[in-house]
């Protein structure tokens, strides 16, 4: 039986592909690759490409990526970010996101953020290996930092770099703690708690090693630059009064408790 092309969900048995997500938030569903078999990923990607002409898989090792590319050979795999992608956004987002990492060991997370942003249609400026242990490496780019519309700052160890950068710029900073570091770094928990406890204002924090989440947040901010503020007030009292009549009891219909 052939699936209807307008159906909002593709039920594959092991997965239910959400095609309505693009209408809700502007981007098709993204596939988290960890824990999935190559043939499962391939089947999901087939539905996404067929319906949306693009797809993105995160956290995918090279062996499974090679297997998926046998079924869908026009994709691109990056072994550093572990991103496997097909197609690209049909439109460009305004502005620039700076993706900055403290050390070379943080590059996989930084490239996950940068690669995701590029797939989402954003322009990315990369600045690598500028951690606080050699602060002059960062300060040499101080003017350029202020020109970025959004900054994603990635650091492990004690996680100090995002606080320093937030103190230098006025635009939003998204901090990403990484699991890089020795024993007391607790696989990123120390950096996470340091970033959450930072006194620098204007900084938000995502989960450990979550370059994808930081990229999505940055793209959401850029999309606001594109469309501008919604002229309608966010009045929940007003929205509650707009409940469809079919869902509300009629005057002659007794209410049930």
HELIX and SHEET records of a PDB file:
HELIX    1   1 UNK A   21  UNK A   25  1                                   5    
HELIX    2   2 UNK A   38  UNK A   52  1                                  15    
HELIX    3   3 UNK A   62  UNK A   71  1                                  10    
HELIX    4   4 UNK A  104  UNK A  106  5                                   3    
HELIX    5   5 UNK A  107  UNK A  120  1                                  14    
HELIX    6   6 UNK A  132  UNK A  134  5                                   3    
HELIX    7   7 UNK A  135  UNK A  139  1                                   5    
HELIX    8   8 UNK A  142  UNK A  147  1                                   6    
HELIX    9   9 UNK A  161  UNK A  166  1                                   6    
HELIX   10  10 UNK A  183  UNK A  188  5                                   6    
HELIX   11  11 UNK A  189  UNK A  196  1                                   8    
HELIX   12  12 UNK A  211  UNK A  227  1                                  17    
HELIX   13  13 UNK A  236  UNK A  240  1                                   5    
HELIX   14  14 UNK A  245  UNK A  247  5                                   3    
SHEET    1   A 2 UNK A   9  UNK A  11  0                                        
SHEET    2   A 2 UNK A  16  UNK A  18 -1                                        
SHEET    1   B 4 UNK A  31  UNK A  32  0                                        
SHEET    2   B 4 UNK A  55  UNK A  58  1                                        
SHEET    3   B 4 UNK A  83  UNK A  86 -1                                        
SHEET    4   B 4 UNK A  76  UNK A  78 -1                                        
SHEET    1   C 5 UNK A 123  UNK A 127  0                                        
SHEET    2   C 5 UNK A  96  UNK A 101  1                                        
SHEET    3   C 5 UNK A 150  UNK A 155  1                                        
SHEET    4   C 5 UNK A 172  UNK A 177  1                                        
SHEET    5   C 5 UNK A 203  UNK A 206  1                                        
END                                                                             
